[in-house]
Amino acid sequence: MRKIVSFLVVLVGFLSCQSNHKSEKMNNSLIVKESPLDFQTTYTQVKSKIENNPNLKLIFELDHSENASKKDLSLRPTKLLIFGNPNLGTPLMNVAPTLAIDLPQKIMIYEEAGKVFITYNNPEYLKERHNIEGKDELLNKISNALNKLTTVE
């Protein structure tokens, strides 16, 4: 009986932690969008948008699944694009130095249960997290830019 109760407790805990991608906003700190495309096409489109924007600099690409495979570990397709625009980030870091922990921007593309998702930090969350005041116009500009970068078709 004790084993059954323990199993049920673990099962309920596990199920409550399962991700839920039904909406674009997830727990208010992340924006999660489901892509209508396969993983590689989604990744290529988002990366291309960053590379072709003269205001942005692609700083680094991180392939978590490739790194895992080098250690004989398995991970679903998961890649991270790290990029920035100093003209937008610098004024924000001048009013909120702690924002540097979250910049440069990151976009994660990953596959889960046969679906592809694009995820990034919600600028509204960053505003609250770092107590950014008086920069709503700039944050809206960043929010709109991130939305455009992560809209694929």
Buried (B, 14 or more C-beta within 10 A) or exposed (E): EEEEEEEEEEEEEEEEEEEEBEEBEBEEEBBBBBBEBEBEBBBBBBBEBBEEBEEBBBEEEEBBBEEBEEEEEEBEBBBBBBBBBEEBBEEBBEBBEEBEEBBBBBBBBBBEEEEBBBBBBBBBBBBEBBEBEEBEEBBEBBBEBBBEBBEBE
